[in-house]
Amino acid sequence: MDKLSSNVKTQSRRRFVKKAAVGASLVALPVRSVWANGITNSIVASGHGSDWANGGTLSLLTPDDWANQIGTNDANTTFVSIFGENGYSASSHEGIRYHNNGAIKKIGRDRTLSEILQLRNNNHTAGNATWLAGPNDYNRLLVAMFLNAKYGNTAPGSSLHYPVANGRPFATPEAYATQLVALTYSSPVDSATTLKGIIDNPANYQSL
């Protein structure tokens, strides 16, 4: 009886260790896998697979690029009207910030795309409203990705080529933005690293 009890305990412990190991591996999965299972699977489901960019080499603009060349049609558009959420309130070198009551600090609903990219508002000149950046530059990277999608249906070889919102698979830049938020908003610090990686090395994410 003691031997049977010992065997049961050993098996239970093995199952626990195995489950713990699986859980740890899931936690350790890089954000890139989340991206692959989100955006890329949407592309595959649309029937375009890794051909979604028509074989062209992707090229994206950075938040700083867009800060210098955002057009008047987009400059006064609010962040929340595009992404459906308020951006996080944090300087780019900070993580998520909290109020004393434990609530996450967010930027105002009237903050525009140009203000976020240029880090300015009515009381601060460009570069000084640092909290508009979001943790790890998350807010600015989201805006850049949206604008890349909106204007990226260009000829291959252009300085900007990211035709993800030309119906392959996203019908509109806004639909792309909705999926972008769904994938990244709950983990802005890690997601910002992935978004920056996509902008800096888009070929790594082109045919996941």
Disulfide bonds with the S-S distance in Angstrom:
none
